[in-house]
Amino acid sequence: MKKDIHPKYHPNAKVTCACGAQFTTGSTKPEIQVDICCACHPFFTGEMKFVDTLGRVDRFLTQRQKAQKSIFVKKKVRRQQKRKTEEKVGDEKSKTLKEMLKKPAR
């Protein structure tokens, strides 16, 4: 190995979790802060909970609500347009094919 290019290794690095659990391990940093560890991770504890440190679940839910509102508005607009076209069609007299193909007199 080349000298003076490798970081210093700490065999007893202290790891502290957000839940309060602490343990030691080997690392190039003397102290490590983590958000989740084996003491509080849902896979190891068997509890059903969301591990959402960046707010991604809340962001997804708000986007989903916005999408549902826009779908509702689009359906409402389509129904209104359909009613208008039905009213227009009902007001006009139906033409026969002969009348539609007939050239207008000049």
Long-range contacts (C-beta under 8 A, 24 or more apart in sequence): none
